[in-house]
Structures are given as C-alpha cells and as structure tokens.
Amino acid sequence: MKLQNIENVEKFFEVINSCKGPVELVSAEGDKINLKSKLSQCMAIAGMFSHAYIRELDLVATEPEDVDRLIKFMYQGE
C-alpha cells in the first residue's frame, strides 16, 4: 500500500506502534525495513527532519486490521 503526504509524522508512528502485526517500509530497491523497530523509527525521523512531511511511503502490513488502521490514518489522519 502507498501512503502519501503524511504531515503528522508523530501520529503516523503512533498508528504504526498500535498495529498488531509487522509493518514494513519497502525501499525503491525492494528492501524491507521493520517500522515497528524503535531504531528504524529514529532513523526514519532523522531523515525526515529535512522535509516538512513524508511525500510517499510504500508499506506492507500483514494483518487486515492493521491495513484498516493505516487506511483510516491516510484518509482521516486518525
């Protein structure tokens, strides 16, 4: 799934942390990074400080309720 124009990065990671299953960021090269890992989150946040928001992410979530959470966040910011 693709998420675009994420302005509230803190809320985005709150949603990621509330997911029951793994949530992975897929890089342009096809590498998968576990976004539930605090180290991965710190690295991602450090990279985002040069931008006001996240333009686009490609994510993989395996649990249907996690997919629903991410879609709700994408459309409603919740």
VMD Tcl script that draws the C-alpha trace (Angstrom):
set ca {
  {0.00 0.00 0.00}
  {1.16 3.51 -0.68}
  {0.70 6.33 1.79}
  {1.23 9.87 0.58}
  {1.66 13.36 2.01}
  {1.98 12.42 5.67}
  {2.09 15.72 7.55}
  {1.73 14.41 11.12}
  {4.74 12.10 11.41}
  {4.29 11.65 15.18}
  {0.70 10.43 14.70}
  {1.85 8.19 11.84}
  {4.27 6.37 14.16}
  {1.58 6.13 16.86}
  {-0.58 4.29 14.31}
  {2.37 2.06 13.33}
  {3.03 1.22 17.01}
  {-0.65 0.34 17.54}
  {-0.56 -2.26 14.76}
  {-0.63 -5.88 15.92}
  {1.49 -7.37 13.15}
  {4.64 -6.27 11.36}
  {4.57 -3.11 9.25}
  {7.41 -2.81 6.78}
  {8.65 0.06 4.67}
  {9.64 -1.11 1.20}
  {12.54 0.83 -0.33}
  {12.89 1.61 -4.02}
  {15.40 -1.26 -4.20}
  {12.90 -3.70 -2.67}
  {14.48 -3.84 0.79}
  {12.03 -4.14 3.69}
  {12.53 -2.20 6.92}
  {10.54 -3.02 10.07}
  {8.85 0.26 11.04}
  {7.83 -1.10 14.45}
  {11.51 -1.14 15.41}
  {12.43 1.92 17.51}
  {15.83 2.10 15.75}
  {14.15 2.17 12.34}
  {11.75 4.87 13.56}
  {14.62 7.01 14.85}
  {16.47 6.68 11.55}
  {13.32 7.49 9.58}
  {12.54 10.54 11.72}
  {16.13 11.81 11.41}
  {15.87 11.57 7.63}
  {12.53 13.39 7.63}
  {13.72 16.45 9.53}
  {14.95 17.90 6.25}
  {11.34 17.84 4.98}
  {8.10 19.14 6.48}
  {6.26 15.92 5.65}
  {6.65 12.47 4.14}
  {5.82 12.62 0.45}
  {5.28 8.90 -0.18}
  {5.82 5.54 1.51}
  {5.29 2.02 0.25}
  {4.22 -0.19 3.18}
  {3.43 -3.84 3.73}
  {1.10 -4.80 6.59}
  {0.01 -8.42 7.04}
  {-2.89 -8.08 9.47}
  {-6.22 -6.93 7.95}
  {-7.00 -4.70 10.96}
  {-3.58 -3.05 10.58}
  {-4.32 -2.33 6.92}
  {-7.63 -0.77 8.02}
  {-5.81 1.36 10.63}
  {-3.34 2.62 8.05}
  {-6.06 3.39 5.52}
  {-8.04 5.28 8.18}
  {-4.93 7.29 9.03}
  {-4.30 8.04 5.37}
  {-7.83 9.35 4.78}
  {-8.76 10.78 8.18}
  {-5.45 11.44 9.90}
  {-6.51 9.22 12.83}
}
mol new
graphics top color blue
foreach p $ca { graphics top sphere $p radius 0.5 }
foreach p [lrange $ca 0 end-1] q [lrange $ca 1 end] { graphics top cylinder $p $q radius 0.2 }
display resetview
